[in-house]
Amino acid sequence: MPHEPRAGRLARALARAARLSCPRCGGTRLFSSWFTMARSCALCGLVFERAQGYFVGAIYVNYAATVGLVIGGYLILWGLTELSTAAQLALWLPVAVLFPLWFFRYSRSLWLAVEYLLNPEP
């Protein structure tokens, strides 16, 4: 296989992460249900959870995305609107609870894709 530029590998891995598919072949879905992840790729055999606690880093990715969204959104609305702190809290508290649940699969997928880029063969 010819050497592929890093930018191409990165773009392909991130596109596969956004589609929630295998970072190596892109042919298998990572999740069989909302919170249940497959053990490995049915096509290429890539093991998704490489060690116990492997996805702890994905928790940090999820946390960082949630904090960035909520604090960034709060600051933008604080600067552009006259919303009170109570109104802002009423707006952003549900986001802070629901967004991590929705983003859970994407944080795991991103974590797996980035780790696959750094260490292609486990």
C-alpha positions as CSV (number, residue, x, y, z in Angstrom):
1,M,0.0,0.0,0.0
2,P,1.5,3.4,-1.0
3,H,2.3,5.9,1.7
4,E,-0.7,8.1,2.4
5,P,-0.2,11.7,3.5
6,R,-0.9,12.4,7.1
7,A,-3.7,14.9,6.3
8,G,-5.5,12.3,4.2
9,R,-5.2,9.7,7.0
10,L,-6.5,12.2,9.5
11,A,-9.4,13.3,7.4
12,R,-10.4,9.7,6.7
13,A,-10.2,8.7,10.3
14,L,-12.2,11.7,11.5
15,A,-14.8,11.0,8.8
16,R,-15.1,7.4,9.9
17,A,-15.3,8.6,13.6
18,A,-18.2,11.0,12.6
19,R,-20.0,8.1,11.0
20,L,-19.4,5.9,14.1
21,S,-17.6,3.2,12.0
22,C,-14.4,1.3,12.3
23,P,-11.3,3.6,12.0
24,R,-9.4,1.0,10.0
25,C,-11.8,-0.2,7.3
26,G,-14.9,2.0,7.8
27,G,-17.1,-1.0,7.1
28,T,-18.6,-1.9,10.5
29,R,-20.6,0.2,12.9
30,L,-19.0,0.7,16.3
31,F,-22.3,0.5,18.2
32,S,-25.0,-2.1,18.2
33,S,-27.3,0.0,20.3
34,W,-27.1,3.5,21.9
35,F,-24.6,2.5,24.7
36,T,-23.5,-1.0,23.6
37,M,-20.3,-1.0,21.6
38,A,-19.1,-4.0,19.5
39,R,-16.0,-5.8,20.7
40,S,-14.3,-5.8,17.4
41,C,-14.8,-5.1,13.7
42,A,-16.6,-7.9,11.9
43,L,-14.7,-7.1,8.6
44,C,-11.1,-6.4,9.6
45,G,-10.9,-7.7,13.1
46,L,-9.7,-4.5,14.8
47,V,-10.3,-4.8,18.5
48,F,-12.1,-1.7,19.7
49,E,-11.4,-1.8,23.4
50,R,-7.7,-2.6,23.6
51,A,-7.4,-2.8,27.4
52,Q,-9.6,-2.5,30.4
53,G,-10.3,1.2,31.0
54,Y,-9.2,2.1,27.5
55,F,-12.1,4.6,27.0
56,V,-11.3,6.7,30.1
57,G,-9.8,9.2,27.7
58,A,-13.1,9.4,25.9
59,I,-14.7,10.5,29.1
60,Y,-12.3,13.5,29.1
61,V,-13.1,14.2,25.5
62,N,-16.8,14.2,26.3
63,Y,-16.3,16.4,29.4
64,A,-14.2,18.9,27.4
65,A,-16.7,19.1,24.6
66,T,-19.6,19.6,27.2
67,V,-17.7,22.3,29.2
68,G,-16.7,24.1,26.0
69,L,-20.2,24.1,24.7
70,V,-21.9,25.2,27.9
71,I,-19.3,27.8,29.0
72,G,-18.9,29.1,25.5
73,G,-22.6,29.3,25.0
74,Y,-23.1,31.0,28.3
75,L,-20.5,33.6,27.5
76,I,-21.8,34.3,24.0
77,L,-25.4,34.8,25.3
78,W,-24.1,36.9,28.2
79,G,-22.4,39.2,25.8
80,L,-25.2,39.3,23.2
81,T,-28.4,39.2,25.3
82,E,-29.9,40.5,28.5
83,L,-30.7,37.1,29.9
84,S,-30.4,36.8,33.6
85,T,-28.2,34.3,35.3
86,A,-31.3,32.3,36.3
87,A,-32.5,32.2,32.7
88,Q,-29.0,31.2,31.5
89,L,-28.9,28.4,34.2
90,A,-32.4,27.2,33.1
91,L,-31.1,27.1,29.5
92,W,-27.7,25.5,30.0
93,L,-28.4,23.0,32.7
94,P,-30.4,20.7,30.5
95,V,-27.7,21.0,27.8
96,A,-25.1,20.1,30.4
97,V,-27.1,16.9,31.3
98,L,-28.3,15.8,27.8
99,F,-25.3,16.7,25.6
100,P,-22.9,14.2,27.2
101,L,-25.4,11.4,26.7
102,W,-25.8,12.3,23.1
103,F,-22.1,12.8,22.5
104,F,-21.0,9.6,24.3
105,R,-20.8,7.5,21.2
106,Y,-18.9,10.3,19.3
107,S,-16.4,10.8,22.1
108,R,-15.6,7.0,22.0
109,S,-15.4,7.0,18.3
110,L,-13.1,10.0,18.2
111,W,-10.9,8.5,20.9
112,L,-10.6,5.3,19.0
113,A,-9.9,7.1,15.7
114,V,-7.1,9.3,17.1
115,E,-5.5,6.3,18.9
116,Y,-5.7,4.3,15.7
117,L,-3.9,7.1,13.9
118,L,-1.1,7.1,16.5
119,N,-1.0,3.3,16.9
120,P,-2.5,1.6,13.8
121,E,-1.7,-2.0,14.7
122,P,-2.5,-3.0,18.3
